[in-house]
Amino acid sequence: MAGQGAEVSAWAAGGGVWMVRIAGDLDESRTAAMSDALRRGLDTGGRRTVVDASDVEFADSSVLHTLLQARAAYVATEVELVIAGPSLAVRRLLDVTNTASAFVLADSLREAMAY
């Protein structure tokens, strides 16, 4: 069942970067935690938020909606939002919905940190 085994965590990574890790099976039950973690990235006054999506096994449209809302807030405040290492599930969601171009995607966490 989606939502079980899901992880949303966030922390300051230094150098003006806020990290958000999303993993497991993500659905509407985790979007409030995602929104909160992404909002805190804006509140830190940093220059970039990196979303580590490398271990997402499932993500539904509510997760995409949360990411799109966050993107709009980040664009409005001129803070970078980078999705790092998007898993196959995340890439599939972005491709099927034709929204990949709305995001800055980095192949790896290392690449996202160097952006």
Residue frames relative to the residue before (quaternion, step in Angstrom):
aa qw qx qy qz dx dy dz
M 1.0000 0.0000 0.0000 0.0000 0.00 0.00 0.00
A 0.4931 -0.6579 0.4821 0.3025 3.58 -0.91 0.89
G 0.6969 0.4331 -0.3450 0.4558 3.54 -1.14 0.67
Q 0.6612 0.4511 -0.3066 0.5152 3.56 1.14 -0.58
G 0.8036 0.2195 -0.1817 0.5225 3.55 -0.97 0.79
A 0.4658 0.6723 -0.4460 0.3634 3.56 1.23 0.36
E 0.1221 -0.7837 0.6062 0.0586 3.54 -1.16 0.66
V 0.0465 0.7313 -0.6802 0.0193 3.51 -1.11 0.82
S 0.1423 0.7782 -0.5990 0.1240 3.56 -0.63 1.12
A 0.0881 -0.8019 0.5906 0.0194 3.56 -1.18 0.54
W 0.1027 0.7851 -0.6037 0.0930 3.55 -1.15 0.70
A 0.5267 -0.5890 0.5031 0.3500 3.54 -1.31 0.36
A 0.2338 -0.8046 0.5366 0.1004 3.56 -0.71 1.11
G 0.5551 -0.6030 0.3922 0.4176 3.58 1.27 -0.07
G 0.7950 0.3123 -0.2307 0.4661 3.53 -1.25 0.39
G 0.6536 -0.5344 0.3107 0.4367 3.57 1.15 0.57
V 0.5726 0.5824 -0.3750 0.4385 3.57 1.27 0.35
W 0.1834 -0.7425 0.6384 0.0861 3.55 -1.00 0.97
M 0.2097 -0.7902 0.5681 0.0940 3.58 -0.82 1.01
V 0.0371 -0.7447 0.6658 0.0264 3.54 -1.10 0.81
R 0.1148 -0.7840 0.6079 0.0510 3.56 -0.76 1.05
I 0.0316 -0.7621 0.6467 0.0036 3.53 -0.89 1.02
A 0.0839 0.8097 -0.5703 0.1100 3.56 -0.87 0.93
G 0.7385 0.4187 -0.3089 0.4288 3.52 -1.31 0.37
D 0.7091 -0.4065 0.3562 0.4529 3.53 -1.22 -0.69
L 0.0561 -0.8386 0.5410 -0.0295 3.56 -0.31 1.29
D 0.1006 0.7687 -0.6253 0.0890 3.52 -0.94 0.98
E 0.8123 -0.2810 0.1869 0.4756 3.57 -1.28 -0.25
S 0.6104 0.5775 -0.3566 0.4083 3.60 1.07 -0.60
R 0.7288 0.4021 -0.2350 0.5019 3.63 1.20 -0.35
T 0.4896 0.7039 -0.4273 0.2867 3.60 1.21 -0.18
A 0.6014 0.5445 -0.3784 0.4458 3.63 1.03 -0.57
A 0.6544 0.4967 -0.3090 0.4792 3.59 0.98 -0.81
M 0.6342 0.5192 -0.3265 0.4707 3.59 1.03 -0.77
S 0.6541 0.5175 -0.3109 0.4558 3.58 0.88 -0.95
D 0.6522 0.5177 -0.3068 0.4610 3.56 0.95 -0.90
A 0.6707 0.4978 -0.3000 0.4607 3.58 0.87 -0.94
L 0.6770 0.4824 -0.2883 0.4752 3.58 0.96 -0.84
R 0.6268 0.5293 -0.3290 0.4678 3.60 1.04 -0.74
R 0.6385 0.5268 -0.3294 0.4543 3.59 0.98 -0.81
G 0.5798 0.5793 -0.3674 0.4395 3.57 1.15 -0.55
L 0.6582 0.4781 -0.3007 0.4977 3.58 1.04 -0.71
D 0.6559 0.5416 -0.3063 0.4273 3.57 1.01 -0.83
T 0.6149 0.5765 -0.3518 0.4071 3.61 1.14 -0.52
G 0.3910 -0.7309 0.4770 0.2923 3.57 1.19 -0.45
G 0.3995 0.7293 -0.4650 0.3037 3.57 1.25 0.34
R 0.5846 -0.6082 0.4290 0.3231 3.53 -1.35 0.06
R 0.8123 0.0862 -0.0105 0.5768 3.57 1.20 -0.46
T 0.1386 -0.7237 0.6645 0.1241 3.51 -1.27 0.58
V 0.1602 -0.7711 0.6130 0.0635 3.53 -0.91 1.01
V 0.1731 -0.7660 0.6139 0.0797 3.56 -0.81 1.05
D 0.2181 -0.7643 0.5971 0.1084 3.57 -0.52 1.21
A 0.0071 0.8240 -0.5621 0.0709 3.56 -0.33 1.29
S 0.3318 0.8014 -0.4501 0.2125 3.57 1.24 0.38
D 0.7686 0.3450 -0.1891 0.5044 3.60 1.12 -0.53
V 0.3671 0.7048 -0.5154 0.3206 3.59 1.14 0.58
E 0.2237 -0.7961 0.5535 0.0989 3.56 -0.73 1.10
F 0.7810 0.0209 0.0079 0.6241 3.57 1.19 -0.60
A 0.0783 0.7699 -0.6309 0.0555 3.56 -1.04 0.81
D 0.2138 -0.7947 0.5568 0.1130 3.56 -0.81 0.99
S 0.7639 -0.3966 0.2570 0.4394 3.56 -1.33 -0.01
S 0.5938 0.5625 -0.3822 0.4300 3.62 1.09 -0.48
V 0.6100 0.5262 -0.3407 0.4847 3.58 1.13 -0.62
L 0.6399 0.5109 -0.3193 0.4771 3.58 0.95 -0.84
H 0.6374 0.5303 -0.3223 0.4569 3.58 0.93 -0.88
T 0.6475 0.5153 -0.3096 0.4683 3.59 0.96 -0.86
L 0.6688 0.4905 -0.2987 0.4721 3.58 0.94 -0.86
L 0.6541 0.5057 -0.3159 0.4655 3.60 0.99 -0.77
Q 0.6297 0.5133 -0.3326 0.4789 3.60 1.02 -0.73
A 0.6485 0.5069 -0.3158 0.4719 3.57 0.96 -0.86
R 0.6244 0.5493 -0.3400 0.4390 3.57 0.93 -0.87
A 0.6493 0.5192 -0.3181 0.4558 3.59 0.91 -0.89
A 0.6630 0.4934 -0.3028 0.4746 3.59 0.95 -0.84
Y 0.6592 0.5035 -0.3104 0.4643 3.59 0.98 -0.80
V 0.6307 0.5195 -0.3315 0.4716 3.60 0.97 -0.81
A 0.6628 0.5241 -0.3024 0.4412 3.58 0.93 -0.90
T 0.7541 0.3568 -0.1995 0.5140 3.59 1.09 -0.64
E 0.4187 -0.7451 0.4283 0.2933 3.57 1.35 0.13
V 0.4408 0.6205 -0.5017 0.4111 3.55 1.00 0.91
E 0.4592 -0.6958 0.4804 0.2724 3.57 -0.94 0.90
L 0.0870 -0.7447 0.6597 0.0520 3.54 -1.15 0.75
V 0.0131 -0.8148 0.5763 -0.0612 3.56 -0.51 1.23
I 0.2292 -0.7386 0.6169 0.1467 3.57 -0.95 0.90
A 0.1849 -0.8244 0.5326 0.0498 3.54 -0.54 1.25
G 0.8780 0.0191 -0.0260 0.4776 3.52 -1.02 0.90
P 0.0668 0.8359 -0.5440 0.0316 3.60 0.88 0.81
S 0.4552 -0.6938 0.4979 0.2521 3.54 -0.86 1.05
L 0.7029 -0.4351 0.3430 0.4460 3.55 -1.30 0.13
A 0.6377 0.5341 -0.3280 0.4477 3.61 1.00 -0.81
V 0.6723 0.4770 -0.2943 0.4836 3.59 0.97 -0.84
R 0.6490 0.5123 -0.3219 0.4612 3.58 0.90 -0.87
R 0.6393 0.5253 -0.3220 0.4601 3.57 0.98 -0.85
L 0.6463 0.5205 -0.3151 0.4605 3.59 0.94 -0.90
L 0.6812 0.4809 -0.2845 0.4731 3.58 0.92 -0.90
D 0.6685 0.5055 -0.3012 0.4548 3.58 0.99 -0.82
V 0.6716 0.5090 -0.2980 0.4485 3.58 0.86 -0.98
T 0.7387 0.3917 -0.2133 0.5053 3.57 1.05 -0.77
N 0.3767 -0.7574 0.4548 0.2785 3.57 1.34 0.01
T 0.4828 0.6763 -0.4221 0.3624 3.57 1.01 0.84
A 0.3673 0.7564 -0.4834 0.2432 3.61 1.22 0.02
S 0.6721 0.5190 -0.3037 0.4321 3.58 0.97 -0.83
A 0.5695 0.5969 -0.3837 0.4149 3.60 1.23 -0.22
F 0.7482 0.3807 -0.1883 0.5097 3.57 1.23 -0.44
V 0.4063 -0.6105 0.6017 0.3164 3.50 -1.34 0.33
L 0.0771 -0.8025 0.5916 -0.0033 3.56 -0.63 1.18
A 0.1059 -0.7658 0.6324 0.0490 3.54 -0.99 0.90
D 0.5285 -0.6688 0.4241 0.3058 3.56 -0.94 0.86
S 0.8092 0.0875 -0.0213 0.5806 3.57 1.12 -0.59
L 0.6549 -0.4871 0.4037 0.4133 3.52 -1.33 0.23
R 0.6256 0.5494 -0.3270 0.4470 3.55 0.99 -0.86
E 0.6644 0.4947 -0.2962 0.4756 3.58 0.94 -0.92
A 0.6539 0.5216 -0.3127 0.4501 3.59 0.96 -0.85
M 0.6575 0.5105 -0.3106 0.4590 3.58 1.00 -0.77
A 0.7046 0.4591 -0.2570 0.4762 3.59 1.12 -0.65
Y 0.4064 0.7567 -0.4406 0.2609 3.58 1.27 -0.21
